[in-house]
Amino acid sequence: MVVGGGGAREALSAYRALLRATRKSFAGDTLMLTQSAAEVRRKFEENREVSSEADVRRLVDEAREASDFISTMIVQAKLNSRGGFEVKPGKEHAGATLEIPSEESLAKSVQEPKIV
C-alpha cells in the first residue's frame, strides 16, 4: 500500500497480526502454514498500490477482522493415536459456536489437502 506514515505502519501491523494468527491456528500443519502465509502475502501484494486513505483504512480493517476470525473461529482437528480426530479449543474460542466435521470428512481432508 502506497501510504505515508501511519497508514503504512498500520498495514504492516495488520500483516504481522495475520501471520501470527495463522501460525498459532495452524501450528504443526506445514501445508496450511505455508499456504496461508502465501495467501496473506498475495492479498497484501495485490493491494500494494492502493493510496486512498479510505481504501487503506478499509483494507487494514478487513485484515484485522480476518486475523480475529482466524484466531477465534478456526480450530484444527488433530489425528490421535486411536485413529480418531480431537478438537481442543482454547480460551480464545470461548463463546464461539464450533462446527465439528464428521470423521468421514476429516479423514478425506487428510488424504486430499485443499485450501479454500
N, C-alpha and C positions, 0 to 999 in steps of 0.2 A: 504494500500500500504506500503510495507516494504521499506522505503526510508529514508535516514538520512537527517536531516536539512531542507533545503529549499523545497525539494520535498514534504515532509510530511506537511509542513506549507501551501504550495500551494494547496495540495489536501484538507486539512481542510478548507481553504478559499473557494475553489470551491464548496465543500459540503455545507457550510453555505450559499453561494450565491444561490445555487439551492433551498435550503429550504426557503430562503427569497422570491425568485421568486414565488414559489408555494404558499406560504402564502398570498402574495399580489394578485396573479392571481385568487386564489380560495377562497378568503376571504368570509366567510359566508356559505361556502359549506363544511360541516363537512365530508361528504363522500370523496370528492375529496381531501381535506386537508389530511385526514388520509391515503388514498390510495397513493397519490403522495409522501408523506413523506416515506411511507413504500417502495415504488419503488426506490426512491433515495437511501435509506439505503441499499436495496438489491443489487443495482448496485455497490455501493462502497464496500460492503462486498464481493461481487463476485470477486473484483479485489484487495482485501486486500494483497495478497501475491506477487503482481507484484513488481519486484525490478529493472528491467531495466529502466535506466533513460529516454531512448527514449520512452518506453511504458508508463511510468508515465506521461511524458510531453504530449503525445497523449491523454491519458485519462483525464488529467486536462483540456486540450484544448477542448475536447468534452463536458466535464461538463460545462465549461464556455459558450460554444455555446448553450447548452441546456438551461442554465439559461437565456441567451439573448433571445432565441426563446420563452421561456415561458413568459418572461416579455413583449415582444413586439408583439407576434403573437397570444396570447390567450386572448380572452375577453369573459367573461361569460355572457350569456343572463339571465336576471332575470325576473321571472313571476311578472307582475304588477297587480294592483287591478282590472283592467278591464279584466283580463284573458289572456292577450297577453304577449309577451316577449319583453323586451327592452334590447338594447345593448348600453352601454355607454363607448366608447373607450376613454382612457386617452391620455395625451400628449405624453406618451412613444410609442403610437401606430401611431403617425403621419407619414404619408408616406407609411404605410403598406396597403396592399390590404386585406380587410376583406371579408371573405365569410360568409354571413349571411344565416343560415339554415332556411328552411321553418318552419312555425308554426307547421305543422304536425310532422316534425322530432323532433322539440324541445319538443312538448307535449309527444311524445313517449319516449324520453330520460328521461323526468321527471318521467315517470311511471316505466321505466326499466333502472335504472342507471347502466352504464357499463364503465369500464376503458379499453382503448385500448392501 
